[in-house]
Amino acid sequence: MPSPPYLKGRGAQINTANRFDKHIGEQNPLAFTDDDVNQIPTQYINVAARSIINKVDSPDIPMPYSMNPYQGCEHGCIYCYARNTHNYWGYSAGVEFEQKILIKEEAPQLLAKQLRSKNWKAAPIMLSGNTDCYQPIERKLEITRKLLEVCWRFRHPVGVITKNSLVLRDLDLLSKLNEHNLVRVAISLTTLNEQLRQFMEPRTATVAGRLETIRQLSAAGIPVNLMMAPIIPSLTDHEIFDLLKAAAEAGARSANYTMVRLNGDIAILFEDWLRKNYPDRADKVLNKIKDCHGGALSDNRFGKRMSGEGHIAAIISKQFKLARKRFFSTEKLPPLNTELYYQMKAPQMKLF
């Protein structure tokens, strides 16, 4: 059990200072709550976005574009690399990242406008990539569903990555896209330990829920990729074989992983979380993470930041490759279809 006081239902337990602020405010969010409750309500804030598609320049990311209908993420994964981006909106990477959710309600219209552009060249767009497109508020707002509807209308290829079983709500759209090889779905599953999941990723789907999501998507014929992201040494790395086996038995067709890296404020947040939840192994975990990143908790080097380097990273890489070879087919899926987009776009352009 985590050491008290503990903020219920949140991954981060503190608010790190925003690096753009001149003044440092109260960093303990429990200072503003009833001690008997230890909860902070989520706030949803509309923002006026000018665009929805982001160019991905990283050679480590397979899809060239991403779109994120939400900034901040209520799932609360303590290791999330996107936490640092919340500073740009004036908020903390800590509790505020999972408490103050920015909403881009006009995202479907912005996507349609971009896909109508005569200069747009079809290329797969990843839904998420920064924050989860199926986080809890999506159940009410359906922005992600509307984005998928736009992709279907234009027959444009799209990828989805999520930790939430809510993706099954859109099985009808995903199935139509899949009939024309226009979609891939990645389910992120970091652990089979439900208790660890509850503290590390507090508002995500359960372990059983995510395996069932893989099962239902796969049963519908939709290609599912397992993402064991991130692997955390001395916390989840011992689960590689069991986790890949479970995902393969559920129907996942492929598997990939990333090594945990703790850039910026995430290092502070993760260490605080780790010492409160797993004090007996905190130093061991942190030292092993450093071993994978040249002696540091952070890593920005293309080609190394996602997989790490050194003895421990090499062991994890070998284990993952062995597990993937044992449980998954080596057959590769064909590239997503881009030709249908041009066939659909031509008659639509005549309307403008």
C-alpha positions in Angstrom: 0.0 0.0 0.0 1.2 3.5 -0.7 2.4 5.6 2.1 0.0 8.4 3.3 -1.0 11.0 2.5 -2.0 9.7 -0.9 -4.1 11.3 -3.6 -6.7 8.8 -4.6 -7.3 8.1 -8.3 -4.3 10.0 -9.5 -0.9 8.9 -10.7 1.1 12.0 -9.8 1.0 12.9 -6.2 2.5 16.4 -6.5 2.5 19.4 -8.8 5.9 20.2 -10.1 6.7 23.9 -10.8 5.9 25.1 -14.3 9.3 26.0 -15.8 7.9 29.0 -17.5 6.5 30.6 -14.3 8.4 33.1 -12.3 6.6 32.2 -9.1 6.4 28.7 -7.6 3.0 27.9 -6.1 1.9 25.2 -3.7 3.1 21.9 -5.0 1.1 19.6 -2.7 -2.4 19.4 -4.2 -3.8 17.9 -1.0 -3.4 21.3 0.6 -6.6 22.3 -1.2 -8.6 19.2 -0.4 -10.6 17.7 2.4 -8.1 15.3 4.2 -10.9 12.8 4.6 -11.5 12.6 0.9 -8.1 13.1 -0.8 -9.5 13.6 -4.2 -9.4 16.4 -6.8 -12.1 16.8 -9.4 -11.2 16.9 -13.1 -11.7 20.2 -15.0 -12.5 20.3 -18.7 -11.4 23.4 -20.6 -12.3 24.2 -24.2 -9.4 25.6 -26.3 -9.6 27.3 -29.7 -7.3 25.1 -31.8 -6.1 26.4 -35.2 -5.1 23.0 -36.5 -5.3 19.3 -35.4 -2.7 17.5 -37.5 0.9 17.6 -36.2 4.0 16.7 -38.2 6.1 14.1 -36.5 9.7 14.6 -37.2 11.1 11.9 -35.0 12.7 9.0 -36.8 11.7 6.8 -33.8 7.9 7.2 -34.6 6.5 5.1 -37.5 3.7 7.4 -38.5 4.5 10.8 -40.0 1.5 12.7 -38.5 -0.5 12.7 -35.3 -3.6 14.3 -33.9 -4.6 14.8 -30.3 -8.2 15.9 -29.6 -7.3 16.3 -25.9 -4.3 17.9 -24.1 -3.6 16.5 -20.7 -4.8 13.0 -19.8 -7.1 11.8 -17.1 -5.6 8.3 -17.3 -2.8 9.6 -15.0 0.0 7.3 -16.1 2.9 8.4 -13.9 5.6 7.8 -16.6 3.8 9.6 -19.4 6.3 11.6 -21.6 3.5 14.0 -22.6 3.3 15.5 -19.1 6.0 18.0 -19.9 3.9 19.5 -22.7 1.3 20.8 -20.2 3.8 23.5 -19.2 3.1 25.2 -22.5 -0.5 25.6 -21.5 0.4 27.2 -18.2 -0.1 24.1 -16.1 2.0 21.7 -14.1 3.2 18.3 -15.5 2.0 16.7 -12.2 -1.5 16.4 -10.9 -2.7 19.2 -13.2 -1.7 17.2 -16.3 -4.4 14.6 -15.3 -6.8 17.1 -13.7 -7.0 20.0 -16.2 -8.0 18.5 -19.6 -8.0 20.7 -22.6 -10.6 19.9 -25.2 -10.5 20.6 -29.0 -14.1 20.3 -29.9 -13.6 21.7 -33.4 -11.0 19.0 -34.2 -13.3 17.1 -36.7 -13.9 20.3 -38.7 -10.2 21.1 -38.7 -9.4 17.6 -39.9 -11.9 17.8 -42.7 -10.6 21.1 -43.8 -7.1 19.7 -43.9 -8.1 16.7 -45.9 -9.9 18.8 -48.4 -6.8 20.9 -49.0 -5.4 20.5 -52.5 -1.9 20.4 -51.0 -2.6 17.5 -48.6 -0.8 14.3 -49.5 -2.3 11.2 -47.9 -0.2 9.6 -45.2 -1.2 7.6 -42.0 -2.2 9.8 -39.1 -1.9 8.5 -35.6 -4.8 9.3 -33.3 -3.1 10.0 -30.0 0.7 9.9 -30.0 0.7 12.5 -27.1 -2.4 12.0 -24.9 -5.0 9.2 -25.1 -7.8 9.9 -27.6 -10.1 7.5 -25.6 -9.6 9.0 -22.1 -12.8 9.1 -20.0 -14.3 12.4 -21.3 -14.4 10.9 -24.8 -17.4 8.8 -23.7 -19.4 12.0 -23.5 -17.9 14.3 -26.2 -17.2 11.7 -28.9 -14.6 13.9 -30.6 -12.4 10.8 -31.4 -15.4 9.1 -33.0 -16.1 12.1 -35.1 -12.5 12.2 -36.3 -12.8 8.5 -37.3 -16.0 9.5 -39.2 -14.0 12.1 -41.1 -11.3 9.6 -41.9 -13.9 7.2 -43.2 -15.6 9.9 -45.3 -12.3 10.7 -47.0 -11.1 7.1 -46.9 -8.0 8.3 -45.2 -5.6 5.9 -43.4 -5.5 6.3 -39.6 -3.8 4.6 -36.6 -5.1 4.5 -33.1 -3.2 3.9 -29.8 -5.0 3.7 -26.5 -5.2 2.2 -23.0 -8.9 2.4 -22.9 -11.6 -0.2 -23.7 -13.8 2.7 -25.0 -12.3 2.1 -28.4 -14.7 -0.9 -28.7 -17.6 1.7 -28.9 -16.3 2.6 -32.4 -16.0 -1.0 -33.6 -18.4 -0.2 -36.4 -16.3 2.6 -37.9 -13.0 0.7 -37.3 -14.5 -2.3 -39.1 -15.5 -0.2 -42.1 -12.0 1.3 -42.3 -10.4 -2.0 -41.9 -12.3 -3.5 -44.9 -10.2 -1.1 -47.1 -6.9 -1.5 -45.1 -7.3 2.0 -43.7 -6.7 1.4 -40.0 -4.4 -0.1 -37.3 -5.0 -0.2 -33.6 -2.3 -0.4 -30.9 -3.3 -1.3 -27.4 -0.8 -0.2 -24.8 -0.4 -2.8 -22.0 2.4 -2.3 -19.6 1.8 -5.0 -16.9 -0.4 -8.0 -16.0 -0.3 -7.0 -12.4 -3.6 -5.3 -11.7 -2.6 -3.8 -8.4 0.5 -2.2 -10.0 -1.8 -0.9 -12.9 -4.1 0.7 -10.4 -1.4 2.9 -8.9 0.7 3.4 -12.0 -2.1 4.0 -14.5 -5.0 4.7 -12.2 -7.8 5.7 -14.7 -7.0 3.4 -17.6 -8.8 0.2 -18.5 -8.0 -2.8 -16.3 -5.6 -5.4 -17.4 -8.4 -7.8 -18.1 -10.3 -5.1 -19.9 -7.4 -4.4 -22.2 -6.9 -8.1 -23.0 -10.6 -8.3 -23.8 -10.3 -5.3 -26.0 -7.5 -6.9 -28.0 -9.7 -10.0 -28.2 -12.8 -8.2 -29.5 -10.9 -6.1 -32.0 -9.0 -9.1 -33.3 -12.2 -11.1 -33.6 -13.5 -8.4 -35.8 -10.5 -8.8 -38.1 -8.9 -5.5 -37.1 -5.1 -5.7 -36.9 -3.9 -5.1 -33.3 -0.4 -4.2 -32.2 0.6 -4.7 -28.6 2.6 -1.9 -27.2 4.5 -2.8 -24.0 5.3 0.8 -23.4 7.2 1.5 -21.4 9.1 -1.4 -19.9 10.4 -0.4 -16.4 13.4 -2.3 -15.1 12.8 -4.1 -11.8 9.1 -3.2 -12.0 7.7 -4.7 -15.2 10.6 -6.2 -17.2 10.1 -9.7 -15.6 6.6 -9.8 -17.3 7.8 -9.7 -20.9 7.2 -13.4 -21.8 3.9 -13.7 -19.9 2.5 -10.4 -21.2 3.4 -11.1 -24.9 1.9 -14.6 -24.5 -1.4 -13.2 -23.1 -1.6 -10.6 -25.8 -0.9 -13.1 -28.6 -3.5 -15.5 -27.2 -6.0 -12.6 -27.2 -5.3 -12.1 -31.0 -2.7 -9.3 -31.2 -0.7 -9.7 -34.5 2.4 -7.9 -33.6 4.3 -6.4 -30.6 6.6 -3.6 -29.8 8.1 -1.9 -26.7 9.8 1.2 -25.5 12.1 1.6 -22.6 11.0 4.0 -19.8 12.8 7.4 -19.9 12.1 10.2 -17.4 12.6 13.5 -19.1 12.1 16.9 -17.4 9.6 16.9 -14.6 8.7 13.3 -15.1 11.8 12.3 -13.2 10.6 14.2 -10.2 7.1 12.9 -10.4 8.1 9.3 -11.0 10.6 9.2 -8.1 8.0 10.7 -5.7 5.5 8.1 -6.9 8.0 5.3 -6.7 9.1 6.1 -3.1 5.5 6.3 -2.0 4.4 3.0 -3.6 7.5 0.9 -3.8 10.0 2.3 -1.2 11.8 -1.1 -0.9 12.9 -1.1 -4.5 12.9 2.6 -5.4 16.7 3.0 -5.6 17.1 -0.2 -7.6 14.5 0.9 -10.2 16.0 4.3 -10.6 19.6 3.0 -10.9 18.6 0.5 -13.5 16.8 3.2 -15.5 20.0 5.3 -15.4 22.0 2.3 -16.5 19.8 2.2 -19.7 20.3 5.8 -20.5 24.0 6.5 -20.1 23.8 7.3 -16.4 20.8 9.6 -16.6 17.1 9.2 -16.0 16.3 11.3 -19.2 17.2 10.6 -22.8 16.6 12.7 -25.9 18.9 10.8 -28.4 17.1 9.6 -31.5 17.8 5.9 -32.0 18.6 5.3 -28.4 15.9 7.1 -26.3 13.2 4.5 -27.0 15.2 1.4 -26.5 18.0 2.5 -24.2 21.6 1.1 -24.2 23.9 -0.8 -22.0 23.8 -4.2 -20.4 20.3 -4.1 -18.9 18.7 -2.6 -22.0 20.4 -5.4 -24.1 18.9 -8.1 -21.9 15.5 -6.6 -22.2 15.8 -6.3 -25.9 16.9 -10.0 -26.3 14.0 -11.1 -24.0 11.5 -9.2 -26.0 12.8 -10.4 -29.4 12.7 -14.0 -28.1 9.2 -13.6 -26.8 8.0 -12.0 -30.0 9.5 -14.7 -32.1 7.9 -17.4 -29.9 4.4 -15.9 -29.7 3.9 -13.8 -32.9 4.0 -14.4 -36.6 6.8 -12.9 -38.6 4.4 -12.0 -41.4 4.2 -8.3 -41.9 1.0 -6.4 -42.6 0.8 -4.4 -45.9 1.2 -0.6 -45.6 -2.0 1.3 -45.0 -4.0 2.2 -48.1 -3.6 5.8 -49.4 -5.0 5.4 -52.8 -8.7 5.5 -51.9 -8.2 9.0 -50.4 -7.4 10.4 -53.8 -10.4 8.7 -55.4 -12.7 10.1 -52.8 -11.1 13.6 -52.7 -11.5 14.3 -56.4 -15.3 14.4 -56.5 -15.5 16.2 -53.2 -13.2 19.0 -54.4 -15.6 19.7 -57.2 -18.1 20.9 -54.6 -15.7 23.8 -53.6 
